[in-house]
């Protein structure tokens, strides 16, 4: 049975979710790296061709958590999956089941759509790693994430 505290994000939630993203950046000790604005998030979620999707967790009518995600594709499996970009629940509500409910909602989204997997990245020091493992999530220790941003991204783009 679906958890009534979890629902798809609405345009009216964008300001609250954008603030929670900044709260997540502070939690991850990188607030200076978060440049998200409510307008950017609104365009990504509700623009002409949205490629980002989301769910929120509510407590007493207030948005207190979120999951933002997008589709990825497994060439080996031949089907899409969900990549969970961010999951966050306010500190005072951690342990309330909201994080698990958000993940369960995304797992159901995968199963209902015939997607092969649900993936996300977690900082090694994050205490949530134990929680994720308790759900059956497997760390992909043999894989290293690579990222191009800023000057390196611009420099490589010049070669095209």
Secondary structure, DSSP 8 states (H G I E B T S, - for coil): ---TTEEE--GGGHHHHHHHHHHHHHHTT-GGG----HHHHHHHHHSTT---EEEEEEETTEEEEEEEEEEEEETTTTEEEEEEEEEEE-GGGTTSSHHHHHHHHHHHHHHHHT---EEE---TT-THHHHHHHTT----TT-------HHHHHHHHTT-
